[in-house]
Amino acid sequence: MPAAPPRLTAKQPRATSTVSGLIEAAIDELEARGESGLRLDTVLAQSGVSLGSLYHHFTNRDGLIDAARLTQFARIVTADLDIVCGTLSEARSLEDLINRFCFATMCSVSEDRAPVRFERIAMIAGAGTRPSLRSGLAAEQSKATIRLTECLAGLQQRGIIAEGMDLRTIAIFMQSFILGQVVADLDTTETLASNWVGAVGQALRGILAPTTSAP
């Protein structure tokens, strides 16, 4: 079983630098050649780290790949959430919230980020048979959902989102729009980003808009 990514303390600056160098070199290899094409000799040459140090920190090649994938995943999710949370936190009304989320979604599902979306899907798919990677990705995804849930809770406290809504479920639902764009990326018939974002706005409006009981 691949080793879990290493856990280092502040008392290990040299080890931290070594691990960081190996992970960054591995990420470069993954982006250029994928997992099957990753060459340890290239990683070692780029990082300036010995094979013995690599095995000491990651046990084997699979352990290094898992650590690199986890770093990639965390960066992708954080970048998307920086856009979403940074945009939503300034919302002044429910309609403004929805418009802001549509704007954030438009940024996240842009054509130039298609390779990033595919990378994220590839990481999730690869974790299906790699328990340590799956555990690491689950932890990162949970942190992302908590962050977005807390952002929504702040909006709820300001009266923009109605009380009684399951904010964690809404946070997961909102994140699914970004991953859902992969379906459009694969489709042979082009779906305009503006049409996709328009549908996102309608769906979110239907969930968040207050409902009135029939007389």
N, C-alpha and C positions, 0 to 999 in steps of 0.2 A: 504494500500500500504506500503511495507517495507520502513523504513526510509533510507535516503541517508547516506553514511558513514560520520561520524562526521568531522567537520573542526575545528582544534584547533590552538591556537596561541602559540608563544614561551613563553607567560606569564602563561601558564598552564602546567608546567612540571609534576605535579602530575596527572592531567587528561590525559596527553599524555602517561604516564607510565601505567595508568589504562587501557586505550583504547588498547595500544600495547599488554598488558598482555592478555586481553580478546581475541583479534584477533589471537594471537599466539596459545592460548589454543584451540580456535575454529578451526584453521587450522589443528592442531593435530587431533582433533575429526573428521574433514571432511576427512582427509587422511586415518584415521583408519576405520571409519564407514559410511562415506557418509553423505549427508544432512539429510536423513530420520532417521539416527541413532545417530545424534548429540544430546547429552544430556547436558542440561544446568547445571545440578548439577556437572557433570564432569568438564565442562569448569570453573565453579566457584571455584571448589576445586583446580584445577591446577593453576589458575591465582591468587587465594587468594582475589578475588573481590566479593563484595556482590551483591545479586540479584538486589537490589535497584540501585546500580551504573550501572549495566548492562542496566537496563531499562532507566536510565537517559541518557546514551550515545547512545544507539541504539534503544530505544523505545520498541523493542520486539525481539524475537528469529530470525525472518526473517531479521531484520535489521542487526543483528550480522553476520548472514550467508552471507548476501550481502557484508558486509565490509571485511569479511575474504576471500570471493571469489575474490573480487577486488584486495586484496593484493596478493593472489596467482597468479592471472592473470598477474599483473604487474611484478612480479618476474620472471615468465616464459618467458614473452616477452623480458624483459631486458636481461636475460641470453642468449637467442638466438641472440639478437642484439649485445651484447657484443662480441660474437664470430664472427658474420658476419661483423660488422663495423670495429672491430679490425683487421680482416684479410684483408678486401678490401682496407682499407686506405693506405696500403703499396704497392698496385699494381703498376707495372711499365709499363704495356702495356695492351691492351684489352685482349689479350690471357691470360696474367698473371691474370687479373681481373677475367676472367671466371674460370680459374683453382683454384684461391683462393676461389671463391664462391662455387665451387664444393667441395672443402675441408671443408669449413664452413658448407655446407649442410650435408656432410657426418657425421660431428660431431653432428649436430642437429637431424638427423634422425636415429641415432644409436639405436640398440635394447634396450639398457638400459634406453633410454629416452621415450620408448613407453608409460609408465604410465603417464608421464608428458604430452604427446600429447593428450592422452585420457582425462586427467583432463581439458585441455584447451578446447577441444571440448565440454565436459560436461558443462563447465561454459558458453560457447556461447549458447548452446542449452537451458540451464536453464534461460537465460536472455530473451528468447522469450516472456515469460508471466510475467516478472518482470521489469517494466519500470525503476526503480531506478538503478537496476543492469545493465540493458542494457545501460543506460546513462553513468554509470561509466566505463564500459568496452569500450564503444565507445570512451570516452576521452583517455583512456590508449592506445587503438589501434591507435588513431590518433597521439598521441605523438610518438609512435613507427614508424609509417609511415613517419612522419616528420623527425625523426632522420635518418632513412635510406635514405630518399630523400636528406637530407643535405650531407650525406656521398657520395652519387652518384654525387651531384653537385660539390663537391670538386674534384672528379675524372674528371668530365666534364671540370672544369676550367684548369685542367692539360693536357687536350687534349686526355684523354684516352677514354672518351665517346663522341661521336659526338654531335655537337650542334643540337638543334631543337627537341630533344627527350623529351617525356613526362616522366620526371623522377619520379613523384609521381606514375604514373601508373606502371612503371617498378618496383618501390619499392613494390607496392602491389603484383605484379606478382611474385616477388622474395620470398616474405613471404608465398605465397600460396604453394610453393614447400614443406615447412616444414609441413604445415597442411595436404597437399595431401598425405603425408606418412601414414596417418591414414588409408587410403583406402588399402594400401599395408599391413598394420598391421592386417586388418580384413580379407584379402583375404585368402582363404584356400590353394592357391598355393603360395609358398614363392617367393617373388621378392627380388633378391639380392640387397643390398644397393648400390653396385658398379654399377649395371645396372640402378637403379633409378637415381643415381647421374650422370651417363653418359648421360641419357636422359635429365636431367636438363641442363647439359652443352650444349648439342645440341640445346635445345630450346633457351637458353640465347644467344648463339652465333648467332642464326638466327635473334634475335631481335636487338642485339647490333652491329653486324658486319655491316660496311658501305656497302651500295648497289651502284651499278653503273647503270646508265641509258643505255638502249639498244641503239645502234647506229641508 
